[in-house]
Amino acid sequence: MVTIDGEPPTADAPPPAGPPPAGPAVDPEGRLRPVVLTGRHVRLEPLGHRHHDGLCEAVRDGELWNLQVTLVPHPDDVGAFIDQALAAHRAGDQLAFATIDSATGKVAGSTRLMAVNLPFGRLEIGFTFLGRSWQRTAVNTEAKLLMLTHAFEELGLNRVEFLTDFRNSASRAAIARLGATQEGVLRSHMVMRDGWVRDSVLFSITAAEWPESKRRLTAALAARAGGSAR
């Protein structure tokens, strides 16, 4: 279920052939609207400072900031992390979510629609992290299903991308399980906090591939929900 929440961001670039049709997901200027995405196990809310304390608890669950292959903020930096997400939202480039566990109401982590380019029909799902208690649960699986459904079926996009550290074999396997295709490696793509120059692996799902990917995700969600209280 999708509900509208908050003001739309400004566009990141003028559409080359006119704005997409206005509707629940896109405003009359062709800009992505903030939305709440709700499933049975998870609710994705536009990230704001009301989520600060819960997000701090989530990153402490597993000390996620110590993982070298991710960019998870330290609890002391969560306020700045939220400020950055809100600024990117206003610029029209990203829409960050707080990932809420429906069973407990707790903040489980965060994720984003980013590198948004509606005129060219693409975006990236990234900046995703979950506290250890929610990793490999129905919460994570359903969050991906909700975001991909929104991208392909509400926004009508042609392509969704995923990027991950070449060294992060667990993340690469998880993205592949979504039905995404590995396209290549972006060499020396970004500098990590410890100074490591990261190679990033690029994956994508296209609109033509989405029905099969959705089938796989729905089956995976049913399997996870059947074996988890979440």
Backbone hydrogen bonds, N-H to C=O, Kabsch-Sander energy under -0.5 kcal/mol:
donor,donor_aa,acceptor,acceptor_aa,energy
3,T,36,V,-1.8
5,D,34,P,-1.5
10,T,90,R,-2.1
17,A,18,G,-0.5
18,G,15,P,-0.8
23,G,26,V,-2.9
27,D,31,R,-2.5
30,G,27,D,-2.6
33,R,25,A,-2.3
36,V,3,T,-2.8
37,L,35,V,-0.5
37,L,44,L,-2.1
38,T,1,M,-2.5
38,T,36,V,-0.6
39,G,42,V,-2.8
43,R,100,I,-2.2
44,L,37,L,-3.3
45,E,43,R,-0.7
45,E,98,A,-2.2
47,L,96,A,-2.7
51,H,48,G,-2.0
52,H,49,H,-1.5
55,L,51,H,-2.7
56,C,52,H,-2.2
57,E,53,D,-2.0
58,A,54,G,-1.9
59,V,55,L,-2.3
60,R,56,C,-1.6
61,D,57,E,-1.1
61,D,58,A,-0.6
62,G,60,R,-1.6
63,E,60,R,-1.2
64,L,59,V,-2.2
66,N,63,E,-2.0
67,L,64,L,-1.7
68,Q,66,N,-0.6
70,T,67,L,-1.2
77,D,74,H,-2.2
78,V,75,P,-1.1
81,F,77,D,-2.2
82,I,78,V,-2.4
83,D,79,G,-2.1
84,Q,80,A,-2.5
85,A,81,F,-2.0
86,L,82,I,-2.5
87,A,83,D,-2.2
88,A,84,Q,-2.4
89,H,85,A,-1.9
90,R,86,L,-2.4
91,A,87,A,-1.8
92,G,88,A,-0.6
92,G,89,H,-1.1
93,D,88,A,-1.8
94,Q,88,A,-1.2
95,L,113,L,-2.8
97,F,111,T,-3.4
98,A,45,E,-3.3
99,T,97,F,-0.5
99,T,109,G,-2.4
100,I,43,R,-2.8
100,I,98,A,-0.7
101,D,99,T,-0.5
101,D,106,K,-2.8
102,S,41,H,-2.1
102,S,100,I,-0.7
103,A,41,H,-0.5
104,T,101,D,-0.6
105,G,101,D,-3.2
108,A,99,T,-3.6
108,A,106,K,-0.6
109,G,99,T,-1.0
110,S,129,F,-2.1
111,T,97,F,-1.5
112,R,126,G,-1.7
113,L,95,L,-2.3
114,M,112,R,-0.6
114,M,124,E,-3.4
116,V,93,D,-2.2
117,N,122,R,-2.5
121,G,118,L,-1.3
122,R,117,N,-2.1
123,L,159,R,-1.2
124,E,114,M,-3.4
125,I,161,E,-2.5
126,G,112,R,-1.8
126,G,124,E,-0.6
129,F,110,S,-2.4
131,G,108,A,-2.9
132,R,61,D,-2.8
134,W,131,G,-2.3
135,Q,131,G,-0.7
135,Q,132,R,-1.0
137,T,134,W,-1.0
140,N,134,W,-0.6
141,T,137,T,-1.8
142,E,138,A,-2.8
143,A,139,V,-1.8
144,K,140,N,-1.8
145,L,141,T,-1.9
146,L,142,E,-2.7
147,M,143,A,-2.2
148,L,144,K,-2.6
149,T,145,L,-2.3
150,H,146,L,-2.2
151,A,147,M,-2.4
152,F,148,L,-2.7
153,E,149,T,-2.7
154,E,149,T,-0.8
154,E,150,H,-1.1
155,L,150,H,-2.5
157,L,151,A,-2.3
158,N,121,G,-2.4
159,R,121,G,-1.5
160,V,205,I,-2.5
161,E,123,L,-2.4
162,F,203,F,-2.1
164,T,201,V,-1.5
166,F,199,D,-2.8
168,N,165,D,-1.8
169,S,167,R,-1.6
172,R,168,N,-2.2
173,A,169,S,-2.2
174,A,170,A,-2.1
175,I,171,S,-2.5
176,A,172,R,-2.0
177,R,173,A,-1.9
178,L,174,A,-0.7
178,L,175,I,-1.0
179,G,176,A,-1.8
180,A,175,I,-1.3
181,T,204,S,-2.9
183,E,202,L,-3.1
184,G,202,L,-1.2
186,L,200,S,-3.5
187,R,185,V,-0.9
189,H,186,L,-0.8
189,H,198,R,-1.9
190,M,198,R,-1.4
192,M,190,M,-0.5
192,M,196,W,-3.2
195,G,192,M,-2.0
198,R,190,M,-3.4
198,R,196,W,-0.9
200,S,186,L,-2.3
201,V,164,T,-3.2
202,L,184,G,-2.7
203,F,162,F,-2.8
204,S,181,T,-1.6
205,I,160,V,-2.3
207,A,158,N,-2.1
209,E,206,T,-0.6
210,W,206,T,-1.2
213,S,209,E,-2.2
214,K,210,W,-3.3
215,R,211,P,-2.0
216,R,212,E,-2.2
217,L,213,S,-2.6
218,T,214,K,-2.7
219,A,215,R,-2.1
220,A,216,R,-2.4
221,L,217,L,-2.6
222,A,218,T,-2.1
223,A,219,A,-2.0
224,R,220,A,-2.5
225,A,221,L,-3.0
226,G,222,A,-1.6
227,G,223,A,-0.8
227,G,224,R,-0.8
228,S,225,A,-0.7
